[in-house]
Amino acid sequence: MKKTTPWILSLTWLTAWAAQAQDVAETAAATPEKITILQLIGQGGWAMIPLGVLSVAMIYFIVQNLISLREKTLLHKEMMPEFLDMMVKGDVLPALEHCRENPTMFTLVYGAGLERCMDDELDYDAVKESVEEACVEQVAYLMKPIDYLSIIGAIAPMVGLLGTVSGMIKAFHTMGTQGMGKPELLAGNIGEAMITTATGLIVAIPAMLFYFYFKKGFNKTLATLGRNIGYLFDALKKRKMPLAFRDLSEFSKKNEDNA
């Protein structure tokens, strides 16, 4: 009995090892092959072409907005002290010439108001109207690339959904003509349907995120633009520096002297 015990243990160990080896082999056989991105794109079918165009357009408009919508580029705050000095002195013509030499959103809107200040009698209602018209024109021009991102964000999921419907139609057609005997064909059609939906969402989500990001930043820039132009024409009307650009210590000294 003692001699047969090692043989029984060895046989048990070999049986367990063989079973484990068989499980590993079955697991390796069942593991699907890795699919590359190019294979996924190719499996997506015709819908991947317009989705690819939309993705390239999205990247283009994101880069364009990052460059053109910078606050420094649109407002040129470094010009404010020089323009304020000109307004306090009443030098409207030099200020208008300086605006035309440096065309930006700020100078174009500000210059439109200065053009109405060339007459001897200043009509500030006409100046305000001219500034508002120029501001609307600039907003319409600069908002186009931002709105394109919104359009891409709305179209991409619909194109992906159309690709999904196309893939499902092919899947049902395969089932109707060839039955369930070839599941690999059916799986390819269903894979096409799922890939196009995922791709549409991948394009739409960043497009909408950047759309709201650029829109919020542009609205903030417009608010700053209106405030700065208000300071400039207020300086022209009163012929003195606005309070926001003056040293408040002057007022404290006057109060002390009056006391």
MODELLER restraints for C-alpha pairs under 7 A, 6 or more apart:
rsr = mdl.restraints
at = mdl.atoms
rsr.add(forms.Gaussian(group=physical.xy_distance, feature=features.Distance(at['CA:41:A'], at['CA:48:A']), mean=6.54, stdev=0.5))
rsr.add(forms.Gaussian(group=physical.xy_distance, feature=features.Distance(at['CA:43:A'], at['CA:192:A']), mean=5.55, stdev=0.5))
rsr.add(forms.Gaussian(group=physical.xy_distance, feature=features.Distance(at['CA:44:A'], at['CA:192:A']), mean=4.38, stdev=0.5))
rsr.add(forms.Gaussian(group=physical.xy_distance, feature=features.Distance(at['CA:44:A'], at['CA:195:A']), mean=5.52, stdev=0.5))
rsr.add(forms.Gaussian(group=physical.xy_distance, feature=features.Distance(at['CA:44:A'], at['CA:196:A']), mean=5.70, stdev=0.5))
rsr.add(forms.Gaussian(group=physical.xy_distance, feature=features.Distance(at['CA:45:A'], at['CA:192:A']), mean=6.31, stdev=0.5))
rsr.add(forms.Gaussian(group=physical.xy_distance, feature=features.Distance(at['CA:47:A'], at['CA:159:A']), mean=6.73, stdev=0.5))
rsr.add(forms.Gaussian(group=physical.xy_distance, feature=features.Distance(at['CA:47:A'], at['CA:160:A']), mean=6.75, stdev=0.5))
rsr.add(forms.Gaussian(group=physical.xy_distance, feature=features.Distance(at['CA:47:A'], at['CA:163:A']), mean=5.21, stdev=0.5))
rsr.add(forms.Gaussian(group=physical.xy_distance, feature=features.Distance(at['CA:47:A'], at['CA:196:A']), mean=6.53, stdev=0.5))
rsr.add(forms.Gaussian(group=physical.xy_distance, feature=features.Distance(at['CA:48:A'], at['CA:196:A']), mean=6.65, stdev=0.5))
rsr.add(forms.Gaussian(group=physical.xy_distance, feature=features.Distance(at['CA:51:A'], at['CA:156:A']), mean=6.43, stdev=0.5))
rsr.add(forms.Gaussian(group=physical.xy_distance, feature=features.Distance(at['CA:51:A'], at['CA:200:A']), mean=6.62, stdev=0.5))
rsr.add(forms.Gaussian(group=physical.xy_distance, feature=features.Distance(at['CA:54:A'], at['CA:152:A']), mean=6.43, stdev=0.5))
rsr.add(forms.Gaussian(group=physical.xy_distance, feature=features.Distance(at['CA:55:A'], at['CA:203:A']), mean=5.79, stdev=0.5))
rsr.add(forms.Gaussian(group=physical.xy_distance, feature=features.Distance(at['CA:58:A'], at['CA:149:A']), mean=6.29, stdev=0.5))
rsr.add(forms.Gaussian(group=physical.xy_distance, feature=features.Distance(at['CA:58:A'], at['CA:152:A']), mean=6.92, stdev=0.5))
rsr.add(forms.Gaussian(group=physical.xy_distance, feature=features.Distance(at['CA:58:A'], at['CA:207:A']), mean=6.32, stdev=0.5))
rsr.add(forms.Gaussian(group=physical.xy_distance, feature=features.Distance(at['CA:61:A'], at['CA:145:A']), mean=5.94, stdev=0.5))
rsr.add(forms.Gaussian(group=physical.xy_distance, feature=features.Distance(at['CA:61:A'], at['CA:149:A']), mean=6.93, stdev=0.5))
rsr.add(forms.Gaussian(group=physical.xy_distance, feature=features.Distance(at['CA:65:A'], at['CA:145:A']), mean=6.78, stdev=0.5))
rsr.add(forms.Gaussian(group=physical.xy_distance, feature=features.Distance(at['CA:69:A'], at['CA:218:A']), mean=6.97, stdev=0.5))
rsr.add(forms.Gaussian(group=physical.xy_distance, feature=features.Distance(at['CA:71:A'], at['CA:221:A']), mean=6.32, stdev=0.5))
rsr.add(forms.Gaussian(group=physical.xy_distance, feature=features.Distance(at['CA:74:A'], at['CA:104:A']), mean=5.82, stdev=0.5))
rsr.add(forms.Gaussian(group=physical.xy_distance, feature=features.Distance(at['CA:74:A'], at['CA:105:A']), mean=5.26, stdev=0.5))
rsr.add(forms.Gaussian(group=physical.xy_distance, feature=features.Distance(at['CA:74:A'], at['CA:106:A']), mean=6.09, stdev=0.5))
rsr.add(forms.Gaussian(group=physical.xy_distance, feature=features.Distance(at['CA:75:A'], at['CA:105:A']), mean=6.73, stdev=0.5))
rsr.add(forms.Gaussian(group=physical.xy_distance, feature=features.Distance(at['CA:75:A'], at['CA:106:A']), mean=5.08, stdev=0.5))
rsr.add(forms.Gaussian(group=physical.xy_distance, feature=features.Distance(at['CA:75:A'], at['CA:225:A']), mean=6.65, stdev=0.5))
rsr.add(forms.Gaussian(group=physical.xy_distance, feature=features.Distance(at['CA:83:A'], at['CA:95:A']), mean=6.49, stdev=0.5))
rsr.add(forms.Gaussian(group=physical.xy_distance, feature=features.Distance(at['CA:84:A'], at['CA:232:A']), mean=5.87, stdev=0.5))
rsr.add(forms.Gaussian(group=physical.xy_distance, feature=features.Distance(at['CA:84:A'], at['CA:235:A']), mean=6.74, stdev=0.5))
rsr.add(forms.Gaussian(group=physical.xy_distance, feature=features.Distance(at['CA:84:A'], at['CA:241:A']), mean=6.97, stdev=0.5))
rsr.add(forms.Gaussian(group=physical.xy_distance, feature=features.Distance(at['CA:86:A'], at['CA:92:A']), mean=7.00, stdev=0.5))
rsr.add(forms.Gaussian(group=physical.xy_distance, feature=features.Distance(at['CA:86:A'], at['CA:95:A']), mean=6.58, stdev=0.5))
rsr.add(forms.Gaussian(group=physical.xy_distance, feature=features.Distance(at['CA:87:A'], at['CA:232:A']), mean=6.53, stdev=0.5))
rsr.add(forms.Gaussian(group=physical.xy_distance, feature=features.Distance(at['CA:87:A'], at['CA:235:A']), mean=5.68, stdev=0.5))
rsr.add(forms.Gaussian(group=physical.xy_distance, feature=features.Distance(at['CA:87:A'], at['CA:236:A']), mean=4.51, stdev=0.5))
rsr.add(forms.Gaussian(group=physical.xy_distance, feature=features.Distance(at['CA:87:A'], at['CA:239:A']), mean=6.84, stdev=0.5))
rsr.add(forms.Gaussian(group=physical.xy_distance, feature=features.Distance(at['CA:88:A'], at['CA:235:A']), mean=5.52, stdev=0.5))
rsr.add(forms.Gaussian(group=physical.xy_distance, feature=features.Distance(at['CA:88:A'], at['CA:236:A']), mean=5.55, stdev=0.5))
rsr.add(forms.Gaussian(group=physical.xy_distance, feature=features.Distance(at['CA:88:A'], at['CA:239:A']), mean=4.34, stdev=0.5))
rsr.add(forms.Gaussian(group=physical.xy_distance, feature=features.Distance(at['CA:88:A'], at['CA:240:A']), mean=5.17, stdev=0.5))
rsr.add(forms.Gaussian(group=physical.xy_distance, feature=features.Distance(at['CA:88:A'], at['CA:241:A']), mean=6.50, stdev=0.5))
rsr.add(forms.Gaussian(group=physical.xy_distance, feature=features.Distance(at['CA:89:A'], at['CA:239:A']), mean=6.70, stdev=0.5))
rsr.add(forms.Gaussian(group=physical.xy_distance, feature=features.Distance(at['CA:90:A'], at['CA:236:A']), mean=6.18, stdev=0.5))
rsr.add(forms.Gaussian(group=physical.xy_distance, feature=features.Distance(at['CA:92:A'], at['CA:114:A']), mean=6.60, stdev=0.5))
rsr.add(forms.Gaussian(group=physical.xy_distance, feature=features.Distance(at['CA:92:A'], at['CA:118:A']), mean=6.98, stdev=0.5))
rsr.add(forms.Gaussian(group=physical.xy_distance, feature=features.Distance(at['CA:96:A'], at['CA:111:A']), mean=5.58, stdev=0.5))
rsr.add(forms.Gaussian(group=physical.xy_distance, feature=features.Distance(at['CA:96:A'], at['CA:114:A']), mean=6.18, stdev=0.5))
rsr.add(forms.Gaussian(group=physical.xy_distance, feature=features.Distance(at['CA:99:A'], at['CA:107:A']), mean=4.85, stdev=0.5))
rsr.add(forms.Gaussian(group=physical.xy_distance, feature=features.Distance(at['CA:99:A'], at['CA:108:A']), mean=6.76, stdev=0.5))
rsr.add(forms.Gaussian(group=physical.xy_distance, feature=features.Distance(at['CA:99:A'], at['CA:111:A']), mean=5.83, stdev=0.5))
rsr.add(forms.Gaussian(group=physical.xy_distance, feature=features.Distance(at['CA:105:A'], at['CA:138:A']), mean=6.50, stdev=0.5))
rsr.add(forms.Gaussian(group=physical.xy_distance, feature=features.Distance(at['CA:106:A'], at['CA:225:A']), mean=6.61, stdev=0.5))
rsr.add(forms.Gaussian(group=physical.xy_distance, feature=features.Distance(at['CA:109:A'], at['CA:131:A']), mean=5.63, stdev=0.5))
rsr.add(forms.Gaussian(group=physical.xy_distance, feature=features.Distance(at['CA:109:A'], at['CA:134:A']), mean=5.19, stdev=0.5))
rsr.add(forms.Gaussian(group=physical.xy_distance, feature=features.Distance(at['CA:109:A'], at['CA:135:A']), mean=5.76, stdev=0.5))
rsr.add(forms.Gaussian(group=physical.xy_distance, feature=features.Distance(at['CA:110:A'], at['CA:131:A']), mean=6.70, stdev=0.5))
rsr.add(forms.Gaussian(group=physical.xy_distance, feature=features.Distance(at['CA:110:A'], at['CA:229:A']), mean=6.43, stdev=0.5))
rsr.add(forms.Gaussian(group=physical.xy_distance, feature=features.Distance(at['CA:112:A'], at['CA:130:A']), mean=5.95, stdev=0.5))
rsr.add(forms.Gaussian(group=physical.xy_distance, feature=features.Distance(at['CA:112:A'], at['CA:131:A']), mean=5.86, stdev=0.5))
rsr.add(forms.Gaussian(group=physical.xy_distance, feature=features.Distance(at['CA:112:A'], at['CA:134:A']), mean=6.46, stdev=0.5))
rsr.add(forms.Gaussian(group=physical.xy_distance, feature=features.Distance(at['CA:113:A'], at['CA:127:A']), mean=4.88, stdev=0.5))
rsr.add(forms.Gaussian(group=physical.xy_distance, feature=features.Distance(at['CA:113:A'], at['CA:128:A']), mean=6.90, stdev=0.5))
rsr.add(forms.Gaussian(group=physical.xy_distance, feature=features.Distance(at['CA:113:A'], at['CA:130:A']), mean=5.56, stdev=0.5))
rsr.add(forms.Gaussian(group=physical.xy_distance, feature=features.Distance(at['CA:113:A'], at['CA:131:A']), mean=5.11, stdev=0.5))
rsr.add(forms.Gaussian(group=physical.xy_distance, feature=features.Distance(at['CA:116:A'], at['CA:126:A']), mean=6.80, stdev=0.5))
rsr.add(forms.Gaussian(group=physical.xy_distance, feature=features.Distance(at['CA:116:A'], at['CA:127:A']), mean=5.54, stdev=0.5))
rsr.add(forms.Gaussian(group=physical.xy_distance, feature=features.Distance(at['CA:146:A'], at['CA:211:A']), mean=5.81, stdev=0.5))
rsr.add(forms.Gaussian(group=physical.xy_distance, feature=features.Distance(at['CA:146:A'], at['CA:214:A']), mean=6.66, stdev=0.5))
rsr.add(forms.Gaussian(group=physical.xy_distance, feature=features.Distance(at['CA:146:A'], at['CA:215:A']), mean=6.82, stdev=0.5))
rsr.add(forms.Gaussian(group=physical.xy_distance, feature=features.Distance(at['CA:149:A'], at['CA:207:A']), mean=5.33, stdev=0.5))
rsr.add(forms.Gaussian(group=physical.xy_distance, feature=features.Distance(at['CA:149:A'], at['CA:208:A']), mean=6.59, stdev=0.5))
rsr.add(forms.Gaussian(group=physical.xy_distance, feature=features.Distance(at['CA:149:A'], at['CA:211:A']), mean=5.62, stdev=0.5))
rsr.add(forms.Gaussian(group=physical.xy_distance, feature=features.Distance(at['CA:150:A'], at['CA:207:A']), mean=6.68, stdev=0.5))
rsr.add(forms.Gaussian(group=physical.xy_distance, feature=features.Distance(at['CA:150:A'], at['CA:208:A']), mean=5.84, stdev=0.5))
rsr.add(forms.Gaussian(group=physical.xy_distance, feature=features.Distance(at['CA:150:A'], at['CA:211:A']), mean=5.92, stdev=0.5))
rsr.add(forms.Gaussian(group=physical.xy_distance, feature=features.Distance(at['CA:152:A'], at['CA:204:A']), mean=6.57, stdev=0.5))
rsr.add(forms.Gaussian(group=physical.xy_distance, feature=features.Distance(at['CA:152:A'], at['CA:207:A']), mean=6.62, stdev=0.5))
rsr.add(forms.Gaussian(group=physical.xy_distance, feature=features.Distance(at['CA:153:A'], at['CA:204:A']), mean=4.03, stdev=0.5))
rsr.add(forms.Gaussian(group=physical.xy_distance, feature=features.Distance(at['CA:153:A'], at['CA:205:A']), mean=6.70, stdev=0.5))
rsr.add(forms.Gaussian(group=physical.xy_distance, feature=features.Distance(at['CA:153:A'], at['CA:207:A']), mean=5.21, stdev=0.5))
rsr.add(forms.Gaussian(group=physical.xy_distance, feature=features.Distance(at['CA:153:A'], at['CA:208:A']), mean=5.36, stdev=0.5))
rsr.add(forms.Gaussian(group=physical.xy_distance, feature=features.Distance(at['CA:154:A'], at['CA:204:A']), mean=6.82, stdev=0.5))
rsr.add(forms.Gaussian(group=physical.xy_distance, feature=features.Distance(at['CA:156:A'], at['CA:200:A']), mean=4.72, stdev=0.5))
rsr.add(forms.Gaussian(group=physical.xy_distance, feature=features.Distance(at['CA:156:A'], at['CA:201:A']), mean=6.95, stdev=0.5))
rsr.add(forms.Gaussian(group=physical.xy_distance, feature=features.Distance(at['CA:156:A'], at['CA:203:A']), mean=6.34, stdev=0.5))
rsr.add(forms.Gaussian(group=physical.xy_distance, feature=features.Distance(at['CA:156:A'], at['CA:204:A']), mean=5.61, stdev=0.5))
rsr.add(forms.Gaussian(group=physical.xy_distance, feature=features.Distance(at['CA:157:A'], at['CA:197:A']), mean=6.75, stdev=0.5))
rsr.add(forms.Gaussian(group=physical.xy_distance, feature=features.Distance(at['CA:157:A'], at['CA:200:A']), mean=4.44, stdev=0.5))
rsr.add(forms.Gaussian(group=physical.xy_distance, feature=features.Distance(at['CA:157:A'], at['CA:201:A']), mean=5.60, stdev=0.5))
rsr.add(forms.Gaussian(group=physical.xy_distance, feature=features.Distance(at['CA:157:A'], at['CA:204:A']), mean=6.45, stdev=0.5))
rsr.add(forms.Gaussian(group=physical.xy_distance, feature=features.Distance(at['CA:159:A'], at['CA:200:A']), mean=6.69, stdev=0.5))
rsr.add(forms.Gaussian(group=physical.xy_distance, feature=features.Distance(at['CA:160:A'], at['CA:196:A']), mean=4.56, stdev=0.5))
rsr.add(forms.Gaussian(group=physical.xy_distance, feature=features.Distance(at['CA:160:A'], at['CA:197:A']), mean=4.34, stdev=0.5))
rsr.add(forms.Gaussian(group=physical.xy_distance, feature=features.Distance(at['CA:160:A'], at['CA:199:A']), mean=6.64, stdev=0.5))
rsr.add(forms.Gaussian(group=physical.xy_distance, feature=features.Distance(at['CA:160:A'], at['CA:200:A']), mean=4.62, stdev=0.5))
rsr.add(forms.Gaussian(group=physical.xy_distance, feature=features.Distance(at['CA:161:A'], at['CA:197:A']), mean=5.53, stdev=0.5))
rsr.add(forms.Gaussian(group=physical.xy_distance, feature=features.Distance(at['CA:163:A'], at['CA:193:A']), mean=5.95, stdev=0.5))
rsr.add(forms.Gaussian(group=physical.xy_distance, feature=features.Distance(at['CA:163:A'], at['CA:196:A']), mean=5.54, stdev=0.5))
rsr.add(forms.Gaussian(group=physical.xy_distance, feature=features.Distance(at['CA:164:A'], at['CA:192:A']), mean=6.90, stdev=0.5))
rsr.add(forms.Gaussian(group=physical.xy_distance, feature=features.Distance(at['CA:164:A'], at['CA:193:A']), mean=3.68, stdev=0.5))
rsr.add(forms.Gaussian(group=physical.xy_distance, feature=features.Distance(at['CA:164:A'], at['CA:194:A']), mean=6.23, stdev=0.5))
rsr.add(forms.Gaussian(group=physical.xy_distance, feature=features.Distance(at['CA:164:A'], at['CA:196:A']), mean=6.04, stdev=0.5))
rsr.add(forms.Gaussian(group=physical.xy_distance, feature=features.Distance(at['CA:164:A'], at['CA:197:A']), mean=6.12, stdev=0.5))
rsr.add(forms.Gaussian(group=physical.xy_distance, feature=features.Distance(at['CA:165:A'], at['CA:193:A']), mean=6.68, stdev=0.5))
rsr.add(forms.Gaussian(group=physical.xy_distance, feature=features.Distance(at['CA:167:A'], at['CA:189:A']), mean=5.00, stdev=0.5))
rsr.add(forms.Gaussian(group=physical.xy_distance, feature=features.Distance(at['CA:167:A'], at['CA:190:A']), mean=5.94, stdev=0.5))
rsr.add(forms.Gaussian(group=physical.xy_distance, feature=features.Distance(at['CA:167:A'], at['CA:192:A']), mean=5.45, stdev=0.5))
rsr.add(forms.Gaussian(group=physical.xy_distance, feature=features.Distance(at['CA:167:A'], at['CA:193:A']), mean=4.48, stdev=0.5))
rsr.add(forms.Gaussian(group=physical.xy_distance, feature=features.Distance(at['CA:168:A'], at['CA:189:A']), mean=6.50, stdev=0.5))
rsr.add(forms.Gaussian(group=physical.xy_distance, feature=features.Distance(at['CA:168:A'], at['CA:190:A']), mean=6.12, stdev=0.5))
rsr.add(forms.Gaussian(group=physical.xy_distance, feature=features.Distance(at['CA:168:A'], at['CA:193:A']), mean=6.17, stdev=0.5))
rsr.add(forms.Gaussian(group=physical.xy_distance, feature=features.Distance(at['CA:170:A'], at['CA:189:A']), mean=5.95, stdev=0.5))
rsr.add(forms.Gaussian(group=physical.xy_distance, feature=features.Distance(at['CA:171:A'], at['CA:186:A']), mean=5.29, stdev=0.5))
rsr.add(forms.Gaussian(group=physical.xy_distance, feature=features.Distance(at['CA:171:A'], at['CA:189:A']), mean=5.06, stdev=0.5))
rsr.add(forms.Gaussian(group=physical.xy_distance, feature=features.Distance(at['CA:171:A'], at['CA:190:A']), mean=6.31, stdev=0.5))
rsr.add(forms.Gaussian(group=physical.xy_distance, feature=features.Distance(at['CA:174:A'], at['CA:186:A']), mean=6.46, stdev=0.5))
rsr.add(forms.Gaussian(group=physical.xy_distance, feature=features.Distance(at['CA:231:A'], at['CA:242:A']), mean=6.25, stdev=0.5))
rsr.add(forms.Gaussian(group=physical.xy_distance, feature=features.Distance(at['CA:235:A'], at['CA:241:A']), mean=5.60, stdev=0.5))
rsr.add(forms.Gaussian(group=physical.xy_distance, feature=features.Distance(at['CA:235:A'], at['CA:242:A']), mean=6.04, stdev=0.5))
